[in-house]
Amino acid sequence: MFPIVREFIEKVYIFHPEVADGKRTQKIVIVWNCIGEFNTRTLDAENEQA
């Protein structure tokens, strides 16, 4: 990983993969030093409703 990126990331959580409908998905959560956990799924849902 690039050294500059390490300065901004506090933690990375990687969850077990799941298989549904023949597709493999895996949840990854990045906790940033400045803003904490940033949930993009919540933002995507808000944009779809607008």
ROPAGU-266909 format. One line per 10 residues: number of its first residue (from 0); their letters; for each residue z, x, y of N, C-alpha, C. Coordinates in pm, whole numbers. Example, Ala and Ser with C-alpha at 12.3 -4.5 7.8 and 13.67 -1.06 7.14 Angstrom:
2
0 = AS = 780:1319:-569:780:1230:-450:780:1320:-330 | 708:1285:-225:714:1367:-106:787:1290:3
***
This chain:
50
0 = MFPIVREFIE = 0:85:-117:0:0:0:0:90:123 | -63:42:228:-71:120:350:66:133:416 | 99:250:470:231:269:531:261:171:644 | 163:135:725:186:43:836:224:-96:785 | 168:-137:673:200:-268:616:344:-270:567 | 391:-161:512:529:-152:463:630:-174:575 | 595:-139:696:685:-158:809:708:-306:839 | 611:-391:809:618:-533:843:669:-621:729 | 664:-573:606:704:-654:490:846:-619:449 | 931:-723:440:1069:-703:395:1080:-716:244
10 = KVYIFHPEVA = 1021:-823:186:1027:-848:42:899:-916:-5 | 869:-898:-133:758:-968:-197:812:-1027:-327 | 798:-1159:-343:839:-1228:-465:714:-1269:-541 | 708:-1232:-668:594:-1269:-753:649:-1352:-868 | 598:-1474:-882:646:-1568:-983:558:-1562:-1107 | 608:-1618:-1217:532:-1622:-1342:404:-1703:-1324 | 295:-1662:-1387:171:-1739:-1378:183:-1872:-1452 | 110:-1971:-1402:104:-2103:-1464:-41:-2136:-1494 | -63:-2208:-1604:-197:-2251:-1641:-200:-2403:-1638 | -292:-2459:-1559:-308:-2604:-1550:-457:-2634:-1542
20 = DGKRTQKIVI = -503:-2725:-1626:-645:-2762:-1632:-734:-2641:-1656 | -686:-2546:-1734:-765:-2428:-1766:-772:-2325:-1656 | -698:-2345:-1546:-697:-2250:-1435:-561:-2183:-1426 | -564:-2053:-1406:-441:-1975:-1395:-406:-1957:-1247 | -285:-1994:-1210:-239:-1974:-1073:-107:-1898:-1076 | -80:-1827:-968:44:-1751:-959:93:-1755:-816 | 219:-1791:-799:278:-1801:-666:328:-1664:-622 | 294:-1627:-498:341:-1503:-438:398:-1538:-301 | 520:-1493:-273:584:-1519:-144:609:-1385:-77 | 563:-1373:47:585:-1252:126:684:-1285:236
30 = VWNCIGEFNT = 791:-1207:246:890:-1225:353:867:-1112:453 | 832:-1149:574:801:-1053:680:927:-1013:755 | 933:-893:808:1049:-846:884:1071:-927:1010 | 967:-961:1081:979:-1025:1213:1001:-1175:1205 | 929:-1243:1115:929:-1390:1116:984:-1452:988 | 1019:-1374:891:1069:-1428:765:956:-1477:677 | 984:-1581:597:884:-1637:506:787:-1724:585 | 659:-1704:564:555:-1777:635:481:-1862:533 | 496:-1994:540:440:-2085:440:305:-2138:489 | 196:-2087:434:63:-2130:477:26:-2266:419
40 = RTLDAENEQA = 83:-2304:306:52:-2435:247:97:-2547:340 | 210:-2532:405:258:-2633:499:162:-2643:616 | 115:-2531:665:20:-2532:777:-111:-2598:736 | -159:-2571:616:-283:-2633:568:-269:-2784:561 | -156:-2833:513:-134:-2977:502:-130:-3043:640 | -69:-2976:737:-64:-3031:873:-203:-3036:936 | -285:-2936:911:-421:-2933:967:-508:-3043:907 | -489:-3074:779:-568:-3179:715:-533:-3316:770 | -407:-3337:809:-364:-3466:862:-411:-3486:1005 | -434:-3380:1079:-473:-3390:1221:-615:-3438:1238
***
